[in-house]
Amino acid sequence: MKDTQLMHSLLRRFLAVVLFLGQAIAYAAPANEQETLDFLKNSFSQVDINRISRISQEMSLEPDVAAKFWPRYQEYLHRQIALRDQQLATLTVYANLLNRKKLDGKAAKDLLRESLAQEERRVASRKQLITRISDTLTPMQQIRLYQIELLLDAQIRSGLLAQVPLAE
């Protein structure tokens, strides 16, 4: 029961941070685009700590398995962070174009192409992780990790994207 309460508490704090960050992206002023982006990147460090904590709790790995798993997971997480930074930069460009009423067909097409490419890289990175840990985790542990990753990503991305205005 206490673990469930802790998880809910962490999730509530996490969602509050995501909603705040989404507001910052949606209303970023063009003059401070890099400042906003830097702030968002730094703010996600707590999200990443919570992610590691959640995976650690949910996976309950034996010490010998954990010793092999965590270095590989850290490499994956670094790739995911780089991809998230690219997504934040794309969202910031979008928000600035939208705020300045400069979002036209060409810009929308370019942003869409970049967003789809980012999504492909995110999936490829996740596939690479599963392949790299296949000799360390059992198939049941692999699918559990995959499910946890999907859930955490969905929570982060839905909270963030819900705050970004739709194109008009």
C-alpha positions in Angstrom: 0.0 0.0 0.0 2.8 2.4 0.9 4.6 1.7 -2.4 1.4 2.5 -4.3 0.9 5.8 -2.4 4.5 6.7 -3.1 4.1 5.9 -6.8 0.9 8.0 -7.0 2.6 10.9 -5.2 5.6 10.7 -7.6 3.2 10.5 -10.6 1.2 13.6 -9.4 4.4 15.6 -9.0 5.7 14.4 -12.3 2.5 15.4 -14.1 2.5 18.8 -12.5 6.1 19.4 -13.8 5.0 18.2 -17.3 2.0 20.5 -17.3 4.2 23.4 -16.2 6.8 22.6 -18.9 4.1 22.4 -21.5 2.9 25.9 -20.7 6.5 27.2 -21.0 6.8 25.7 -24.5 3.4 26.9 -25.7 4.0 30.5 -24.7 7.7 30.9 -25.2 8.7 34.3 -26.5 10.9 34.2 -29.6 13.6 36.3 -28.0 14.2 33.7 -25.3 13.8 30.5 -27.2 17.2 29.1 -26.2 16.6 30.1 -22.5 13.2 28.3 -22.5 14.8 25.3 -24.1 17.6 25.2 -21.6 15.1 25.5 -18.7 13.0 22.6 -20.1 16.0 20.4 -20.5 17.2 21.0 -16.9 13.7 20.5 -15.6 13.4 17.1 -17.1 16.3 15.8 -14.9 13.9 15.1 -12.1 11.6 13.3 -14.5 14.6 11.1 -15.5 15.4 10.3 -11.8 11.8 9.3 -11.2 11.9 7.1 -14.3 14.9 5.2 -13.0 13.3 4.9 -9.6 10.1 3.5 -11.1 11.9 1.0 -13.3 14.0 -0.1 -10.4 10.9 -0.7 -8.3 8.9 -2.4 -11.0 11.6 -4.7 -12.3 13.1 -5.9 -9.0 16.2 -7.3 -10.6 18.6 -9.6 -8.9 22.0 -7.9 -8.2 23.9 -9.9 -10.9 21.2 -9.1 -13.5 21.1 -5.4 -12.4 24.8 -5.1 -12.8 24.5 -6.0 -16.5 21.2 -4.2 -17.1 21.7 -0.7 -15.7 24.7 0.3 -17.8 22.8 -0.7 -20.9 19.7 1.1 -19.7 21.8 4.3 -19.0 23.0 4.3 -22.6 19.4 4.0 -23.8 18.3 6.7 -21.4 21.0 9.1 -22.8 19.8 8.4 -26.3 16.2 9.0 -25.2 17.2 12.3 -23.5 18.9 13.5 -26.7 15.7 12.6 -28.7 13.6 14.4 -26.2 15.8 17.5 -26.5 15.3 17.4 -30.2 11.5 17.1 -29.7 11.5 20.1 -27.3 13.5 22.1 -29.8 10.9 21.2 -32.5 8.0 22.1 -30.2 9.7 25.4 -29.3 10.1 26.3 -33.0 6.5 25.3 -33.6 5.2 27.4 -30.6 7.3 30.4 -31.7 6.0 30.2 -35.3 2.4 29.8 -34.0 2.8 32.8 -31.6 4.2 35.0 -34.3 1.5 33.8 -36.8 4.2 32.6 -39.1 3.2 28.9 -39.3 2.6 28.3 -43.0 2.2 25.2 -45.1 6.0 24.8 -45.7 6.9 25.2 -42.0 4.1 22.8 -41.0 5.4 20.2 -43.6 9.0 20.6 -42.3 7.9 20.3 -38.6 5.8 17.2 -39.4 8.7 15.6 -41.3 11.0 16.2 -38.4 8.5 15.0 -35.8 7.9 11.8 -37.7 11.7 11.2 -38.0 12.1 11.8 -34.3 9.4 9.2 -33.6 11.2 6.7 -35.8 14.4 7.3 -33.9 12.6 6.8 -30.6 11.2 3.4 -31.7 14.6 2.4 -33.1 16.3 3.3 -29.8 13.8 1.2 -27.9 14.3 -1.7 -30.2 18.0 -1.4 -29.7 17.6 -1.5 -25.9 15.5 -4.7 -26.1 18.0 -6.4 -28.4 20.9 -5.4 -26.1 19.3 -6.7 -23.0 17.9 -10.0 -24.5 20.9 -11.9 -23.0 20.3 -10.3 -19.6 16.6 -10.2 -19.0 14.1 -13.0 -19.4 11.4 -12.5 -22.1 8.9 -11.7 -19.4 11.2 -9.1 -17.9 11.8 -7.7 -21.4 8.1 -7.2 -22.1 7.6 -5.8 -18.6 10.3 -3.2 -19.2 8.8 -2.4 -22.6 5.4 -1.9 -21.1 6.8 0.4 -18.4 8.8 2.4 -20.9 5.7 2.9 -23.1 3.6 3.9 -20.1 6.2 6.4 -18.8 6.7 7.9 -22.3 2.9 8.2 -22.9 2.5 10.0 -19.6 5.3 12.4 -20.3 4.4 13.1 -23.9 0.6 13.4 -23.4 1.0 15.9 -20.5 3.5 17.9 -22.6 1.6 17.8 -25.9 -1.7 18.5 -24.3 -0.4 22.0 -23.5 0.7 22.8 -27.0 -2.0 24.5 -29.1 -3.1 22.6 -32.2 -2.2 24.1 -35.6 -4.9 26.2 -37.2 
